[in-house]
Amino acid sequence: MFGDDNGKLRSPDAMTSRWDRRMKWLTTKNDSMHRVTIKGLRHTHATLLLELGEHPKVVQERLGHSTITTTMNIYSHVTPTMQRSAVDRFAAHLGKA
């Protein structure tokens, strides 16, 4: 949610349009910069929270999803850090046997 100078909420469409214009300007000025969307930021937010160990239901609520399925199957992504952590935990578990 984004506010204007008067503290009123901006409409999602207005914010997306504004964001897209600024990203287009930035990416034309800098060839190495990749275009980022607001939706992409939501995916990143969800993934990083899960990577940090946040409970999936908390992430679901933060994103405003009605079902955990949307959060887990669409917005979260498995990162190399998550894969490495799973390998390390599994190896530690085997070492205890």
C-alpha positions in Angstrom: 0.0 0.0 0.0 1.3 3.4 -1.0 0.1 6.8 0.1 0.1 10.1 -1.7 1.4 13.4 -0.3 -1.9 14.0 1.6 -1.8 10.5 3.2 -4.5 9.1 1.1 -4.0 5.6 -0.4 -3.2 5.4 -4.1 -5.1 3.0 -6.2 -3.3 -0.2 -7.2 -3.6 0.7 -10.9 -2.2 4.2 -10.4 0.7 2.8 -8.4 1.5 0.1 -10.9 1.4 2.6 -13.8 3.7 5.0 -11.9 6.1 2.1 -11.0 6.2 0.9 -14.6 7.0 4.3 -15.9 9.9 4.7 -13.4 11.2 1.2 -14.1 11.1 1.9 -17.9 13.1 5.1 -17.4 15.6 3.4 -15.1 16.2 0.4 -17.4 16.7 2.7 -20.4 19.4 4.6 -18.5 21.1 1.5 -17.2 21.5 -1.5 -19.5 22.5 -3.9 -16.7 19.4 -3.2 -14.6 16.6 -5.7 -14.9 13.0 -4.6 -14.9 11.3 -5.3 -11.6 7.5 -5.4 -11.2 5.5 -4.7 -8.0 4.2 -8.3 -8.4 7.8 -9.5 -8.5 8.5 -7.6 -5.3 5.6 -9.5 -3.6 7.2 -12.8 -4.8 10.5 -11.8 -3.4 9.0 -10.7 -0.1 7.3 -14.0 0.3 10.3 -16.0 -0.6 12.7 -14.1 1.6 10.4 -14.4 4.6 10.1 -18.2 4.1 13.9 -18.4 3.6 14.3 -16.7 7.0 12.1 -19.3 8.6 8.9 -17.3 8.9 5.8 -19.5 9.3 3.9 -19.8 6.0 0.6 -18.7 7.6 2.3 -15.4 8.6 3.4 -14.9 5.0 -0.1 -15.7 3.7 -1.6 -13.1 6.0 1.0 -10.4 5.0 0.2 -10.9 1.4 -3.5 -11.0 2.0 -4.1 -14.4 0.4 -7.3 -16.3 1.3 -5.6 -19.6 1.0 -2.1 -20.9 1.9 -2.1 -22.7 -1.5 -1.8 -19.3 -3.3 1.1 -18.3 -1.1 3.0 -21.5 -1.3 2.4 -22.6 -4.9 2.5 -19.2 -6.7 4.3 -16.6 -4.6 7.0 -18.6 -2.8 10.1 -20.0 -4.6 12.8 -22.4 -3.5 16.2 -20.7 -3.4 19.7 -22.2 -3.4 20.0 -21.1 0.3 16.8 -23.1 1.1 18.2 -26.2 -0.7 21.5 -25.9 1.1 19.8 -25.6 4.4 17.7 -28.7 3.8 20.8 -30.7 2.9 22.7 -29.5 6.0 19.8 -30.3 8.3 19.3 -33.7 6.7 23.0 -34.5 7.0 23.0 -33.4 10.7 20.0 -35.7 11.3 21.8 -38.6 9.7 24.9 -37.9 11.8 22.8 -38.3 15.0 21.7 -41.9 14.0 
